[in-house]
Amino acid sequence: MTELTFANDIGASRYTLHRGDDLVSVLDYRDNGTTVALPRAFTIPAFRGHGYAGEITARAVADIEARGDRRVLPVCWYVADWFAAHPERADVLAAR
């Protein structure tokens, strides 16, 4: 299996996930200094059905949590569903 590469493209305000040289998924974000809103998760159609959206979401949440100074606001339906499926990660969610 080809290795996955995760990156934070700060200039574009998005996380990216590559499989080899192929971009497979992106997760846009908006960071206001205290909260990181995640408004859109997208997997390139040719790569759908392989769990890439879940992988990029998990890695992004871990990255945000590791910084220790931000909370996550799941705006995208997929990200909200991911949090619903991973209640153990609720501690990183922004208060509503």
N, CA, C and O atoms as a GROMACS GRO file, in nm:
protein
  384
    1MET      N    1   0.084  -0.119   0.000
    1MET     CA    2   0.000   0.000   0.000
    1MET      C    3   0.088   0.124   0.000
    1MET      O    4   0.189   0.130   0.070
    2THR      N    5   0.050   0.222  -0.078
    2THR     CA    6   0.124   0.347  -0.086
    2THR      C    7   0.102   0.429   0.040
    2THR      O    8  -0.009   0.436   0.093
    3GLU      N    9   0.209   0.489   0.089
    3GLU     CA   10   0.204   0.567   0.212
    3GLU      C   11   0.120   0.693   0.198
    3GLU      O   12   0.119   0.758   0.093
    4LEU      N   13   0.048   0.727   0.304
    4LEU     CA   14  -0.030   0.850   0.309
    4LEU      C   15   0.055   0.961   0.371
    4LEU      O   16   0.127   0.939   0.468
    5THR      N   17   0.044   1.080   0.312
    5THR     CA   18   0.116   1.196   0.362
    5THR      C   19   0.015   1.304   0.397
    5THR      O   20  -0.065   1.346   0.313
    6PHE      N   21   0.019   1.348   0.522
    6PHE     CA   22  -0.071   1.448   0.575
    6PHE      C   23   0.007   1.578   0.592
    6PHE      O   24   0.121   1.577   0.639
    7ALA      N   25  -0.055   1.691   0.554
    7ALA     CA   26   0.012   1.821   0.568
    7ALA      C   27  -0.089   1.930   0.598
    7ALA      O   28  -0.206   1.921   0.563
    8ASN      N   29  -0.039   2.034   0.665
    8ASN     CA   30  -0.118   2.154   0.691
    8ASN      C   31  -0.069   2.260   0.594
    8ASN      O   32   0.042   2.312   0.610
    9ASP      N   33  -0.150   2.293   0.496
    9ASP     CA   34  -0.117   2.398   0.399
    9ASP      C   35  -0.170   2.529   0.456
    9ASP      O   36  -0.281   2.571   0.424
   10ILE      N   37  -0.090   2.593   0.540
   10ILE     CA   38  -0.132   2.712   0.612
   10ILE      C   39  -0.175   2.824   0.517
   10ILE      O   40  -0.274   2.892   0.542
   11GLY      N   41  -0.103   2.843   0.408
   11GLY     CA   42  -0.136   2.948   0.312
   11GLY      C   43  -0.273   2.932   0.249
   11GLY      O   44  -0.339   3.031   0.216
   12ALA      N   45  -0.318   2.809   0.233
   12ALA     CA   46  -0.449   2.781   0.174
   12ALA      C   47  -0.555   2.752   0.280
   12ALA      O   48  -0.671   2.731   0.247
   13SER      N   49  -0.516   2.752   0.408
   13SER     CA   50  -0.607   2.718   0.518
   13SER      C   51  -0.676   2.585   0.493
   13SER      O   52  -0.799   2.574   0.497
   14ARG      N   53  -0.594   2.483   0.468
   14ARG     CA   54  -0.650   2.350   0.446
   14ARG      C   55  -0.547   2.245   0.482
   14ARG      O   56  -0.426   2.263   0.467
   15TYR      N   57  -0.600   2.134   0.528
   15TYR     CA   58  -0.518   2.015   0.547
   15TYR      C   59  -0.528   1.934   0.418
   15TYR      O   60  -0.631   1.936   0.351
   16THR      N   61  -0.420   1.864   0.384
   16THR     CA   62  -0.420   1.781   0.264
   16THR      C   63  -0.375   1.640   0.300
   16THR      O   64  -0.298   1.619   0.394
   17LEU      N   65  -0.425   1.544   0.223
   17LEU     CA   66  -0.385   1.405   0.238
   17LEU      C   67  -0.350   1.353   0.099
   17LEU      O   68  -0.432   1.357   0.007
   18HIS      N   69  -0.228   1.306   0.085
   18HIS     CA   70  -0.180   1.250  -0.041
   18HIS      C   71  -0.154   1.101  -0.024
   18HIS      O   72  -0.109   1.057   0.081
   19ARG      N   73  -0.183   1.025  -0.128
   19ARG     CA   74  -0.141   0.885  -0.137
   19ARG      C   75  -0.038   0.882  -0.248
   19ARG      O   76  -0.071   0.892  -0.366
   20GLY      N   77   0.088   0.868  -0.209
   20GLY     CA   78   0.196   0.882  -0.306
   20GLY      C   79   0.194   1.025  -0.358
   20GLY      O   80   0.196   1.120  -0.280
   21ASP      N   81   0.190   1.040  -0.491
   21ASP     CA   82   0.186   1.173  -0.552
   21ASP      C   83   0.044   1.227  -0.570
   21ASP      O   84   0.026   1.342  -0.609
   22ASP      N   85  -0.056   1.144  -0.543
   22ASP     CA   86  -0.195   1.183  -0.567
   22ASP      C   87  -0.257   1.253  -0.446
   22ASP      O   88  -0.252   1.201  -0.335
   23LEU      N   89  -0.316   1.370  -0.469
   23LEU     CA   90  -0.397   1.435  -0.368
   23LEU      C   91  -0.528   1.357  -0.360
   23LEU      O   92  -0.598   1.344  -0.461
   24VAL      N   93  -0.562   1.305  -0.241
   24VAL     CA   94  -0.683   1.225  -0.229
   24VAL      C   95  -0.793   1.294  -0.150
   24VAL      O   96  -0.911   1.268  -0.172
   25SER      N   97  -0.754   1.383  -0.055
   25SER     CA   98  -0.856   1.446   0.027
   25SER      C   99  -0.806   1.579   0.081
   25SER      O  100  -0.686   1.598   0.102
   26VAL      N  101  -0.899   1.672   0.104
   26VAL     CA  102  -0.867   1.802   0.165
   26VAL      C  103  -0.969   1.832   0.274
   26VAL      O  104  -1.083   1.785   0.269
   27LEU      N  105  -0.925   1.910   0.371
   27LEU     CA  106  -1.013   1.954   0.479
   27LEU      C  107  -0.984   2.102   0.502
   27LEU      O  108  -0.880   2.138   0.557
   28ASP      N  109  -1.078   2.186   0.459
   28ASP     CA  110  -1.061   2.330   0.474
   28ASP      C  111  -1.083   2.370   0.619
   28ASP      O  112  -1.158   2.305   0.692
   29TYR      N  113  -1.017   2.478   0.660
   29TYR     CA  114  -1.040   2.530   0.795
   29TYR      C  115  -1.033   2.681   0.799
   29TYR      O  116  -0.977   2.745   0.710
   30ARG      N  117  -1.091   2.736   0.904
   30ARG     CA  118  -1.086   2.879   0.932
   30ARG      C  119  -1.045   2.892   1.078
   30ARG      O  120  -1.118   2.848   1.167
   31ASP      N  121  -0.930   2.952   1.103
   31ASP     CA  122  -0.873   2.963   1.238
   31ASP      C  123  -0.882   3.108   1.285
   31ASP      O  124  -0.821   3.196   1.225
   32ASN      N  125  -0.958   3.132   1.392
   32ASN     CA  126  -0.972   3.270   1.442
   32ASN      C  127  -0.883   3.297   1.564
   32ASN      O  128  -0.896   3.401   1.629
   33GLY      N  129  -0.793   3.204   1.595
   33GLY     CA  130  -0.702   3.221   1.707
   33GLY      C  131  -0.742   3.146   1.831
   33GLY      O  132  -0.658   3.119   1.917
   34THR      N  133  -0.869   3.110   1.842
   34THR     CA  134  -0.916   3.029   1.955
   34THR      C  135  -0.995   2.907   1.909
   34THR      O  136  -0.998   2.804   1.977
   35THR      N  137  -1.059   2.920   1.792
   35THR     CA  138  -1.142   2.812   1.739
   35THR      C  139  -1.104   2.786   1.593
   35THR      O  140  -1.082   2.879   1.515
   36VAL      N  141  -1.098   2.659   1.559
   36VAL     CA  142  -1.074   2.620   1.420
   36VAL      C  143  -1.204   2.561   1.367
   36VAL      O  144  -1.243   2.450   1.405
   37ALA      N  145  -1.270   2.634   1.278
   37ALA     CA  146  -1.391   2.585   1.212
   37ALA      C  147  -1.351   2.496   1.096
   37ALA      O  148  -1.260   2.530   1.020
   38LEU      N  149  -1.417   2.384   1.082
   38LEU     CA  150  -1.391   2.291   0.972
   38LEU      C  151  -1.515   2.288   0.882
   38LEU      O  152  -1.606   2.209   0.905
   39PRO      N  153  -1.518   2.376   0.779
   39PRO     CA  154  -1.638   2.390   0.697
   39PRO      C  155  -1.652   2.293   0.580
   39PRO      O  156  -1.761   2.280   0.525
   40ARG      N  157  -1.542   2.223   0.542
   40ARG     CA  158  -1.556   2.138   0.423
   40ARG      C  159  -1.451   2.029   0.421
   40ARG      O  160  -1.331   2.057   0.422
   41ALA      N  161  -1.496   1.906   0.419
   41ALA     CA  162  -1.410   1.791   0.393
   41ALA      C  163  -1.446   1.743   0.252
   41ALA      O  164  -1.563   1.735   0.217
   42PHE      N  165  -1.344   1.711   0.174
   42PHE     CA  166  -1.368   1.670   0.036
   42PHE      C  167  -1.268   1.563  -0.004
   42PHE      O  168  -1.147   1.579   0.016
   43THR      N  169  -1.318   1.456  -0.061
   43THR     CA  170  -1.232   1.354  -0.118
   43THR      C  171  -1.248   1.356  -0.269
   43THR      O  172  -1.361   1.361  -0.320
   44ILE      N  173  -1.137   1.354  -0.340
   44ILE     CA  174  -1.139   1.351  -0.487
   44ILE      C  175  -1.224   1.230  -0.530
   44ILE      O  176  -1.201   1.119  -0.482
   45PRO      N  177  -1.323   1.251  -0.620
   45PRO     CA  178  -1.416   1.142  -0.654
   45PRO      C  179  -1.351   1.008  -0.687
   45PRO      O  180  -1.402   0.904  -0.646
   46ALA      N  181  -1.241   1.008  -0.758
   46ALA     CA  182  -1.177   0.881  -0.796
   46ALA      C  183  -1.123   0.804  -0.676
   46ALA      O  184  -1.093   0.685  -0.686
   47PHE      N  185  -1.109   0.871  -0.561
   47PHE     CA  186  -1.052   0.809  -0.442
   47PHE      C  187  -1.153   0.786  -0.330
   47PHE      O  188  -1.116   0.746  -0.219
   48ARG      N  189  -1.280   0.812  -0.356
   48ARG     CA  190  -1.383   0.794  -0.254
   48ARG      C  191  -1.400   0.646  -0.220
   48ARG      O  192  -1.370   0.558  -0.300
   49GLY      N  193  -1.449   0.623  -0.098
   49GLY     CA  194  -1.477   0.487  -0.056
   49GLY      C  195  -1.360   0.414   0.008
   49GLY      O  196  -1.367   0.294   0.031
   50HIS      N  197  -1.252   0.486   0.038
   50HIS     CA  198  -1.134   0.424   0.098
   50HIS      C  199  -1.103   0.478   0.238
   50HIS      O  200  -0.998   0.446   0.295
   51GLY      N  201  -1.193   0.558   0.292
   51GLY     CA  202  -1.174   0.608   0.427
   51GLY      C  203  -1.085   0.730   0.440
   51GLY      O  204  -1.043   0.765   0.550
   52TYR      N  205  -1.055   0.796   0.328
   52TYR     CA  206  -0.963   0.910   0.333
   52TYR      C  207  -1.022   1.030   0.407
   52TYR      O  208  -0.947   1.101   0.475
   53ALA      N  209  -1.150   1.055   0.396
   53ALA     CA  210  -1.211   1.168   0.467
   53ALA      C  211  -1.199   1.147   0.618
   53ALA      O  212  -1.170   1.240   0.692
   54GLY      N  213  -1.223   1.025   0.662
   54GLY     CA  214  -1.208   0.994   0.804
   54GLY      C  215  -1.064   1.007   0.849
   54GLY      O  216  -1.037   1.055   0.959
   55GLU      N  217  -0.973   0.964   0.766
   55GLU     CA  218  -0.830   0.973   0.798
   55GLU      C  219  -0.784   1.117   0.810
   55GLU      O  220  -0.714   1.152   0.905
   56ILE      N  221  -0.821   1.201   0.715
   56ILE     CA  222  -0.777   1.340   0.720
   56ILE      C  223  -0.842   1.413   0.839
   56ILE      O  224  -0.780   1.497   0.903
   57THR      N  225  -0.967   1.378   0.867
   57THR     CA  226  -1.035   1.440   0.981
   57THR      C  227  -0.966   1.401   1.112
   57THR      O  228  -0.940   1.487   1.196
   58ALA      N  229  -0.937   1.274   1.129
   58ALA     CA  230  -0.870   1.228   1.251
   58ALA      C  231  -0.734   1.295   1.268
   58ALA      O  232  -0.698   1.337   1.378
   59ARG      N  233  -0.659   1.305   1.160
   59ARG     CA  234  -0.526   1.366   1.168
   59ARG      C  235  -0.534   1.516   1.195
   59ARG      O  236  -0.453   1.570   1.270
   60ALA      N  237  -0.632   1.582   1.136
   60ALA     CA  238  -0.650   1.726   1.159
   60ALA      C  239  -0.690   1.753   1.303
   60ALA      O  240  -0.637   1.845   1.366
   61VAL      N  241  -0.782   1.674   1.356
   61VAL     CA  242  -0.824   1.691   1.495
   61VAL      C  243  -0.705   1.669   1.588
   61VAL      O  244  -0.686   1.743   1.684
   62ALA      N  245  -0.625   1.567   1.560
   62ALA     CA  246  -0.506   1.541   1.641
   62ALA      C  247  -0.408   1.658   1.633
   62ALA      O  248  -0.348   1.696   1.734
   63ASP      N  249  -0.392   1.716   1.515
   63ASP     CA  250  -0.301   1.830   1.497
   63ASP      C  251  -0.350   1.951   1.576
   63ASP      O  252  -0.271   2.017   1.644
   64ILE      N  253  -0.478   1.979   1.566
   64ILE     CA  254  -0.536   2.094   1.638
   64ILE      C  255  -0.524   2.071   1.789
   64ILE      O  256  -0.486   2.161   1.863
   65GLU      N  257  -0.556   1.951   1.832
   65GLU     CA  258  -0.548   1.919   1.974
   65GLU      C  259  -0.404   1.929   2.027
   65GLU      O  260  -0.382   1.975   2.139
   66ALA      N  261  -0.308   1.886   1.946
   66ALA     CA  262  -0.167   1.890   1.988
   66ALA      C  263  -0.119   2.032   2.011
   66ALA      O  264  -0.030   2.054   2.094
   67ARG      N  265  -0.175   2.129   1.941
   67ARG     CA  266  -0.138   2.269   1.963
   67ARG      C  267  -0.178   2.316   2.102
   67ARG      O  268  -0.111   2.399   2.162
   68GLY      N  269  -0.289   2.262   2.151
   68GLY     CA  270  -0.331   2.287   2.287
   68GLY      C  271  -0.398   2.421   2.314
   68GLY      O  272  -0.434   2.449   2.428
   69ASP      N  273  -0.416   2.503   2.212
   69ASP     CA  274  -0.473   2.636   2.235
   69ASP      C  275  -0.593   2.666   2.146
   69ASP      O  276  -0.635   2.781   2.134
   70ARG      N  277  -0.648   2.564   2.083
   70ARG     CA  278  -0.762   2.582   1.993
   70ARG      C  279  -0.868   2.476   2.022
   70ARG      O  280  -0.839   2.369   2.075
   71ARG      N  281  -0.990   2.509   1.987
   71ARG     CA  282  -1.103   2.417   1.990
   71ARG      C  283  -1.154   2.400   1.848
   71ARG      O  284  -1.127   2.483   1.761
   72VAL      N  285  -1.226   2.292   1.824
   72VAL     CA  286  -1.276   2.260   1.690
   72VAL      C  287  -1.426   2.288   1.683
   72VAL      O  288  -1.503   2.251   1.772
   73LEU      N  289  -1.466   2.353   1.575
   73LEU     CA  290  -1.606   2.376   1.545
   73LEU      C  291  -1.638   2.300   1.416
   73LEU      O  292  -1.598   2.344   1.308
   74PRO      N  293  -1.709   2.187   1.424
   74PRO     CA  294  -1.740   2.107   1.306
   74PRO      C  295  -1.857   2.166   1.228
   74PRO      O  296  -1.973   2.142   1.261
   75VAL      N  297  -1.827   2.243   1.125
   75VAL     CA  298  -1.931   2.305   1.041
   75VAL      C  299  -1.976   2.208   0.933
   75VAL      O  300  -2.095   2.199   0.903
   76CYS      N  301  -1.884   2.136   0.875
   76CYS     CA  302  -1.912   2.038   0.770
   76CYS      C  303  -1.991   1.920   0.828
   76CYS      O  304  -1.958   1.872   0.936
   77TRP      N  305  -2.092   1.875   0.758
   77TRP     CA  306  -2.173   1.762   0.804
   77TRP      C  307  -2.088   1.639   0.828
   77TRP      O  308  -2.112   1.564   0.922
   78TYR      N  309  -1.988   1.617   0.741
   78TYR     CA  310  -1.905   1.497   0.756
   78TYR      C  311  -1.825   1.503   0.886
   78TYR      O  312  -1.816   1.404   0.959
   79VAL      N  313  -1.767   1.619   0.914
   79VAL     CA  314  -1.688   1.635   1.036
   79VAL      C  315  -1.778   1.619   1.159
   79VAL      O  316  -1.738   1.556   1.257
   80ALA      N  317  -1.898   1.675   1.155
   80ALA     CA  318  -1.993   1.658   1.266
   80ALA      C  319  -2.026   1.510   1.286
   80ALA      O  320  -2.030   1.462   1.399
   81ASP      N  321  -2.049   1.438   1.177
   81ASP     CA  322  -2.077   1.294   1.186
   81ASP      C  323  -1.956   1.218   1.241
   81ASP      O  324  -1.971   1.124   1.318
   82TRP      N  325  -1.835   1.261   1.201
   82TRP     CA  326  -1.713   1.198   1.252
   82TRP      C  327  -1.705   1.213   1.403
   82TRP      O  328  -1.674   1.116   1.474
   83PHE      N  329  -1.734   1.332   1.454
   83PHE     CA  330  -1.732   1.353   1.599
   83PHE      C  331  -1.841   1.270   1.668
   83PHE      O  332  -1.819   1.218   1.777
   84ALA      N  333  -1.957   1.257   1.606
   84ALA     CA  334  -2.064   1.175   1.663
   84ALA      C  335  -2.020   1.030   1.673
   84ALA      O  336  -2.057   0.960   1.768
   85ALA      N  337  -1.942   0.984   1.578
   85ALA     CA  338  -1.891   0.846   1.578
   85ALA      C  339  -1.769   0.829   1.668
   85ALA      O  340  -1.728   0.716   1.697
   86HIS      N  341  -1.710   0.940   1.713
   86HIS     CA  342  -1.590   0.937   1.799
   86HIS      C  343  -1.613   1.024   1.922
   86HIS      O  344  -1.545   1.125   1.939
   87PRO      N  345  -1.708   0.985   2.008
   87PRO     CA  346  -1.740   1.068   2.125
   87PRO      C  347  -1.621   1.088   2.219
   87PRO      O  348  -1.619   1.184   2.297
   88GLU      N  349  -1.523   1.000   2.211
   88GLU     CA  350  -1.404   1.016   2.295
   88GLU      C  351  -1.322   1.139   2.257
   88GLU      O  352  -1.233   1.180   2.332
   89ARG      N  353  -1.350   1.198   2.143
   89ARG     CA  354  -1.277   1.318   2.099
   89ARG      C  355  -1.354   1.446   2.129
   89ARG      O  356  -1.310   1.554   2.090
   90ALA      N  357  -1.467   1.438   2.196
   90ALA     CA  358  -1.552   1.554   2.224
   90ALA      C  359  -1.484   1.662   2.306
   90ALA      O  360  -1.527   1.777   2.305
   91ASP      N  361  -1.377   1.625   2.378
   91ASP     CA  362  -1.308   1.723   2.462
   91ASP      C  363  -1.242   1.835   2.382
   91ASP      O  364  -1.208   1.939   2.439
   92VAL      N  365  -1.223   1.817   2.252
   92VAL     CA  366  -1.161   1.919   2.169
   92VAL      C  367  -1.265   2.010   2.102
   92VAL      O  368  -1.229   2.109   2.038
   93LEU      N  369  -1.393   1.979   2.117
   93LEU     CA  370  -1.499   2.057   2.054
   93LEU      C  371  -1.517   2.194   2.122
   93LEU      O  372  -1.505   2.206   2.244
   94ALA      N  373  -1.546   2.293   2.040
   94ALA     CA  374  -1.576   2.427   2.091
   94ALA      C  375  -1.715   2.424   2.154
   94ALA      O  376  -1.804   2.352   2.107
   95ALA      N  377  -1.734   2.502   2.259
   95ALA     CA  378  -1.865   2.513   2.321
   95ALA      C  379  -1.957   2.589   2.226
   95ALA      O  380  -1.914   2.683   2.159
   96ARG      N  381  -2.081   2.548   2.220
   96ARG     CA  382  -2.178   2.616   2.133
   96ARG      C  383  -2.270   2.700   2.213
   96ARG      O  384  -2.358   2.765   2.157
   0.00000   0.00000   0.00000
